[in-house]
Amino acid sequence: MQAILGVIFHFIGGFASGSFYIPYKKVKGWSWETYWLVGGLFSWLIVPPLAAWMTIPGFEEIIRNTASSTLFLTYFFGVLWGIGGLTYGLGVRYLGVSLGSSIILGLCMVFGALIPAIYYEFNPSEGKDTMGMLMGTPWGLTIMLGLLVCILGIVICGRAGVKKEKELVAAGISDPSNTEFKFGIGLLVSIVSGVLSACFNFGLEAGKPMAVVANEAWKALHPGEGEFLYQNNVTYVVVLWGGLTTNLVWCLLLNARNKTFGDYTNPKVPRLANIIFCALAGTTWFLQFFFYGMGESKLGNGPSSWILHMAFIILVANSWGLILKEWKGVSSATRRTVVLGIITIILSVLVVGYGNSIR
């Protein structure tokens, strides 16, 4: 039952992550850097401490009493994660949306799942999954099989994306001049983005002492009720300070370069409506981690949680692509390919879920 609840929570988080960008499509008259920053203020600065305040009494005291080295490392991984998110755009620019997204998310999933396990193999810590556990136990091997199946699904979806772009260009539906396909540099940037994007998971690991304090305080007040669902909410506050730093600097630089500071005060655009849509997008974006923390409390912050989180994001994002008819105008063979990729990712989720159930 715990494994089932964990999978459900990760699905809700993946749904939030795969859906958050939709409200941004309703923003009118603002440049990307303007609405990304306004939405990001809700994602990284406003909503995280609000969620922590609602779920963890005295979360500010937990942060104040945490060792400075722990806070710095947690924040530092947040900064690196923010850079990974920004380089995501370069990967998409040089590889195309479908291929770039699939490669980056796939690498992020692999690195985020395996690097902590490799680290704890050489630096053992109680309650942490090691590479030896993954490769030497039935449940670990099942989770690794699920990882391989998910990578296969990503490759299939990426293949469908490449076929889609070629077919639309051949039909004259898209403009080839808008694409700067450079596989070599695109792959390099995607690797950098995949590694740095996985730093969010590393930030959670670095900030685990804060979550442990929150969990112990919960157990003292609720003996016998299991793990605290919201223990990671205090860690998110610090990790997302790092993400805020990176994105704030970059968006302000773009505002200066593109002369778009006037967006914030332009009376000719529906500013209130824009702020509401940005707030909705930013809050939805944060909910992915809110529910990730709940899923992690049921499954543990090991490879399985990260694999499920990334798999559901890819699954939901591709499903939205089908619902919003982003695959309109392509051949039935290409549509069948992307559906096959989605089904394969669903299968990987079932495999990982089963691996946790036999743990």
C-alpha positions in Angstrom: 0.0 0.0 0.0 2.9 2.4 0.8 4.4 1.8 -2.7 1.0 2.4 -4.4 0.6 5.7 -2.5 4.1 6.7 -3.4 3.4 6.0 -7.1 0.2 8.0 -6.9 1.9 11.0 -5.3 4.7 10.9 -7.9 2.1 10.8 -10.7 0.3 14.0 -9.3 3.7 15.7 -9.1 4.6 14.6 -12.6 1.2 15.9 -13.8 1.9 19.3 -12.2 5.3 19.5 -13.9 4.1 18.4 -17.3 1.2 20.8 -17.1 2.5 24.0 -15.5 3.4 25.7 -18.8 -0.1 25.8 -20.1 -1.2 29.0 -18.1 1.8 30.8 -19.6 0.2 30.4 -23.0 -2.5 32.8 -21.8 -0.1 35.6 -20.9 -0.3 38.5 -23.4 2.1 41.2 -24.3 5.0 40.1 -22.1 8.4 38.7 -23.3 9.5 35.2 -22.2 11.9 36.6 -19.6 9.3 38.8 -18.0 6.6 36.2 -17.5 9.2 33.5 -16.6 10.5 35.7 -13.8 7.1 36.7 -12.5 6.0 33.1 -12.5 9.3 32.1 -11.0 8.9 34.4 -8.0 5.9 32.3 -7.1 7.7 29.0 -7.8 11.0 29.8 -6.0 10.3 32.5 -3.5 6.6 32.9 -2.4 5.0 29.4 -2.5 7.8 27.2 -1.0 7.9 29.0 2.4 4.1 29.3 2.4 3.9 25.5 1.9 6.5 25.0 4.6 4.6 27.3 7.0 1.4 25.4 6.4 2.9 22.0 7.0 6.0 22.3 9.3 5.5 24.4 12.4 8.7 26.4 13.1 10.4 25.6 9.8 12.3 28.9 10.0 13.8 27.7 13.3 14.9 24.4 11.6 16.7 26.5 8.9 18.3 28.8 11.4 19.6 25.9 13.5 21.0 24.0 10.5 24.8 23.9 10.0 26.0 26.6 7.6 27.8 23.9 5.6 24.6 22.0 5.0 22.7 25.2 4.0 25.5 26.2 1.6 25.7 22.8 -0.1 21.9 22.6 -0.4 21.8 26.2 -1.9 24.8 25.5 -4.1 23.1 22.4 -5.7 20.0 24.6 -6.2 22.2 27.1 -8.2 23.6 24.3 -10.3 20.1 23.0 -10.9 19.0 26.4 -12.0 21.9 26.5 -14.6 20.7 23.1 -15.8 17.3 24.5 -16.4 18.7 27.4 -18.4 20.9 25.2 -20.6 17.9 23.1 -21.3 16.9 25.8 -23.8 20.2 25.5 -25.6 19.8 21.8 -25.9 16.4 22.2 -27.5 17.7 24.9 -29.8 20.4 22.7 -31.3 18.6 19.3 -31.2 15.0 20.3 -31.7 12.2 20.2 -29.1 11.4 16.5 -29.1 14.9 15.1 -29.4 16.4 17.7 -27.1 13.8 17.3 -24.4 14.0 13.5 -24.5 17.8 13.4 -24.3 18.0 16.0 -21.5 15.2 14.5 -19.3 16.6 11.0 -19.9 20.1 12.0 -18.8 18.6 13.9 -15.9 16.7 10.8 -14.8 19.8 8.5 -15.2 22.2 10.8 -13.4 19.8 11.8 -10.7 19.0 8.2 -10.0 22.5 6.6 -10.1 25.0 9.2 -9.0 23.7 9.3 -5.3 23.7 5.5 -5.3 27.3 5.5 -6.5 28.2 8.1 -3.9 26.7 6.1 -1.0 28.4 3.0 -2.3 31.7 4.6 -1.2 30.3 6.7 1.6 27.7 4.5 3.3 24.9 6.1 5.2 22.0 4.5 7.1 18.8 4.3 5.0 20.5 5.2 1.7 20.4 3.0 -1.4 23.8 2.0 -2.7 24.9 0.7 -6.1 25.6 -2.6 -4.5 22.0 -2.8 -3.2 20.6 -1.9 -6.7 22.7 -4.5 -8.4 22.6 -7.2 -5.7 19.0 -7.5 -4.6 15.8 -8.6 -6.5 14.1 -5.3 -5.8 17.1 -3.3 -6.9 17.5 -5.2 -10.1 13.8 -4.7 -10.8 14.2 -0.9 -10.3 17.2 -0.9 -12.6 15.1 -2.8 -15.2 12.5 -0.1 -14.9 15.1 2.5 -15.5 16.2 0.7 -18.7 12.6 0.4 -19.9 12.0 4.1 -19.2 15.2 5.0 -21.2 13.8 2.9 -24.1 10.5 4.8 -23.9 12.4 8.1 -24.0 14.4 6.9 -27.1 11.2 5.9 -28.8 9.5 9.3 -28.0 12.7 11.1 -29.2 12.6 9.1 -32.5 9.0 10.1 -33.0 10.0 13.7 -32.4 12.7 13.6 -35.0 10.3 12.0 -37.5 7.7 14.7 -36.8 10.0 17.5 -37.4 11.2 16.0 -40.7 7.7 15.5 -41.9 6.5 19.0 -41.0 9.5 20.6 -42.6 8.9 18.5 -45.8 5.3 19.5 -45.9 6.2 23.2 -45.5 4.4 23.5 -42.2 7.5 24.6 -40.2 10.3 26.9 -41.2 13.7 25.2 -41.5 15.4 28.5 -40.8 14.1 28.4 -37.3 16.1 25.3 -36.5 19.9 25.2 -35.9 20.4 21.5 -35.8 24.0 20.8 -34.5 24.1 17.4 -33.1 27.6 17.6 -31.6 27.3 20.8 -29.7 23.7 20.0 -28.9 24.6 16.6 -27.4 27.3 18.3 -25.3 25.0 21.0 -24.0 22.3 18.3 -23.3 24.8 16.3 -21.2 25.7 19.4 -19.2 22.0 20.2 -18.7 21.1 16.6 -17.8 23.8 16.5 -15.2 23.1 19.9 -13.7 19.3 19.4 -13.7 19.8 16.2 -11.7 21.4 18.5 -9.0 17.9 19.1 -7.6 18.0 15.5 -6.3 21.5 16.1 -4.9 20.2 19.2 -3.2 17.5 17.1 -1.4 20.3 14.7 -0.3 22.4 17.6 1.0 19.5 19.2 2.8 18.3 15.9 4.3 19.3 16.9 7.9 16.6 19.5 7.8 14.0 17.0 6.6 15.2 14.6 9.4 14.6 17.2 12.1 11.1 17.9 10.7 10.4 14.2 10.5 11.5 13.6 14.1 9.4 16.5 15.4 6.4 15.0 13.6 7.0 11.5 15.0 7.3 12.9 18.6 3.8 14.4 18.2 2.3 11.6 16.2 3.9 8.3 17.5 3.2 5.3 15.4 1.9 7.2 12.3 4.8 6.5 10.0 7.0 9.0 8.0 6.1 12.7 7.8 4.6 13.3 4.3 5.8 16.9 4.2 9.3 16.6 5.7 11.0 17.8 2.5 9.1 21.1 2.4 11.7 22.8 4.6 14.5 21.6 2.3 12.8 22.9 -0.8 12.9 26.5 0.6 16.7 26.4 0.6 17.2 24.5 -2.7 14.9 26.9 -4.5 16.7 29.9 -3.2 19.6 28.7 -5.4 17.2 28.2 -8.4 15.9 31.7 -7.8 19.4 33.2 -7.8 20.3 31.7 -11.2 17.0 32.5 -12.9 16.7 36.0 -11.5 20.1 37.0 -12.7 19.5 35.5 -16.2 16.0 37.0 -16.6 17.2 40.5 -15.6 20.1 40.2 -18.0 17.6 39.3 -20.8 15.4 42.2 -19.7 18.3 44.6 -20.0 19.6 43.1 -23.3 16.2 42.9 -25.0 15.0 46.2 -23.4 11.9 44.6 -21.9 11.9 46.1 -18.5 8.9 48.1 -19.6 6.8 45.0 -19.7 6.3 45.2 -16.0 4.6 48.6 -16.1 3.2 48.6 -19.6 -0.5 49.8 -19.3 -1.4 48.4 -22.7 -1.2 44.8 -21.5 -3.6 43.0 -19.1 -1.2 43.1 -16.2 -3.5 41.7 -13.6 -4.5 38.8 -15.8 -0.9 38.2 -16.7 0.1 38.1 -13.0 -2.7 35.7 -12.2 -1.7 33.3 -15.0 1.9 33.5 -14.0 1.0 32.8 -10.4 -1.0 29.8 -11.5 1.8 28.5 -13.6 4.4 29.1 -10.8 2.3 27.5 -8.1 1.5 24.5 -10.3 5.3 24.1 -11.1 6.1 24.0 -7.3 3.4 21.4 -6.7 5.5 18.9 -8.6 8.0 19.0 -5.7 5.3 19.2 -3.0 4.0 15.9 -4.2 7.5 14.5 -4.9 8.2 14.9 -1.3 5.1 13.1 -0.3 6.0 10.2 -2.7 9.5 10.2 -1.4 8.3 9.8 2.1 6.5 6.6 1.0 9.3 5.2 -1.3 12.5 6.8 0.1 14.6 9.3 -1.6 16.4 6.7 -3.7 16.6 6.0 -7.4 13.0 4.8 -7.6 11.5 8.2 -6.5 13.6 10.1 -9.0 12.9 7.6 -11.9 9.1 7.8 -11.2 9.2 11.6 -11.0 11.0 12.0 -14.3 9.0 9.3 -16.1 5.7 10.9 -15.1 6.9 14.3 -16.4 7.8 12.8 -19.7 4.6 10.8 -19.9 2.3 13.8 -19.1 4.2 16.2 -21.4 3.9 13.8 -24.3 0.2 13.2 -23.5 -0.5 16.9 -23.5 1.2 17.0 -26.9 -1.3 14.5 -28.2 -4.3 16.2 -26.5 -3.4 19.6 -27.8 -2.9 18.2 -31.3 0.8 19.1 -31.5 1.1 15.9 -33.6 -1.4 17.1 -36.2 -0.1 16.9 -39.8 2.2 13.9 -39.2 1.9 10.4 -40.5 0.0 7.7 -38.7 3.3 5.8 -38.3 4.8 8.7 -36.4 1.8 9.0 -34.2 2.0 5.3 -33.5 5.6 5.7 -32.6 4.9 8.3 -29.9 2.0 6.3 -28.5 4.4 3.3 -28.3 6.9 5.5 -26.4 4.2 6.6 -23.9 3.1 3.0 -23.4 6.7 2.0 -22.8 7.1 4.7 -20.2 3.9 3.6 -18.5 5.4 0.1 -18.4 8.5 1.4 -16.8 6.5 3.0 -14.0 4.8 -0.3 -13.3 8.1 -2.1 -13.2 9.6 0.5 -10.8 6.4 0.4 -8.6 6.7 -3.4 -8.5 10.3 -3.2 -7.5 9.4 -1.0 -4.5 6.5 -3.4 -3.5 8.9 -6.3 -3.1 11.5 -4.3 -1.3 
